[in-house]
């Protein structure tokens, strides 16, 4: 028997009704200082520095192999750093075992005990801490209430949907009232609708508890939706850290711009901190040498225009996305460009159009 996931708009319990909420704290500062991690001759983390403020939600975002999960495991104590310091609340915990760091951790795999009921799965960490049975059951019930599953406390894991099992894993991580919550791609095994529901629920609970949270994901939409700040990782380093708005609107490098959000690489010529694209002068983000470059342009900054403006193009595909339509065109100079426009502006394959770019600052990279 599989039960449906709970609705997104569920009301969280009032603080007075739940001692887990009543005990919510201001969070703990988490710091990585010059973290280096080697596996034999291979270096996977290159002097990573990260400062997570008390109660902050920070995402480590990047492609597979960039070092984000290794960094999380170093924070958790599941991996020993080759060099550098991990600090919680200003105290060096680099040599402190995982079970002494007072963390809660949720993995991609639910890792629930199939022979234990939901309430006993959640209480497992409390039993390991020698909390008496009555107290453990009460606190487990409160944690399940927090994630909306208190009515399923006596079910077994196989009787739950994937989203419900991940909620149980979240409740198990929260029930010990940890100083820090670590989330290692906890949503990637779920279908799209459940993933969005649980993503938003995790953020609401995190805000209510005020718990410092580090979230690893390769999904930029997840990171943009829930984070206070995002650290974009590449090749074992943090390429940029900032608010979602900073990363999207002011990417520090073309690589960050290419990873966070959609961008089209358009040929242009840079001169005097601007790049000329289709006869429009566009400001450049950061520094760039004069000469031939590629400008990375967001779909929302490309628009359809009339005869005599911009550049000609041919429609390659057009995708209906509900309130908007996203269209891919090939310009007369050979560039593939995505633009975003109202859904009722329907464009057909092979149709001739003209497009222009808005003078919004863009990152550039050398052409060639």
Number of C-alpha atoms within 10 A of each C-alpha: 6 11 13 11 19 15 12 14 9 10 9 16 14 11 14 9 11 18 14 19 21 13 12 16 16 15 20 22 21 24 21 22 15 17 23 23 24 14 9 6 6 8 14 19 26 17 17 19 16 18 13 19 17 20 23 23 24 26 28 26 28 26 16 12 13 21 25 30 20 20 26 20 18 22 28 26 21 14 16 21 22 14 16 16 21 26 17 20 14 11 12 13 18 22 12 13 14 17 11 10 18 16 21 24 23 24 17 15 16 19 13 19 15 12 11 15 19 29 26 21 22 30 27 19 19 20 15 8 11 10 14 10 12 9 13 23 19 15 23 30 24 22 30 26 19 25 24 22 21 17 10 20 19 12 13 19 23 16 16 19 17 23 23 24 22 25 25 30 26 25 28 27 23 30 23 22 21 18 24 26 23 25 21 20 17 24 24 15 14 16 11 10 12 20 18 17 16 23 18 17 22 16 16 14 16 20 16 17 21 22 25 26 30 22 25 26 22 20 16 19 13 19 25 20 13 21 21 17 21 27 24 26 23 21 17 21 21 23 16 18 20 18 16 22 13 14 23 19 18 17 23 19 17 20 17 20 23 18 20 22 15 15 21 20 20 20 22 23 19 25 16 11 16 22 29 19 21 19 13 16 20 21 19 21 19 14 14 18 14 14 12 18 22 22 27 22 25 24 20 15 17 19 16 16 15 12 10 8 14 18 20 20 22 19 20 17 16 19 14 13 11 9 9 14 18 19 21 21 25 19 20 12 12 11 14 17 23 25 24 20 18 13 16 11 10 13 20 13 13 13 12 14 18 19 20 20 23 15 17 14 21 23 26 31 19 17 14 6
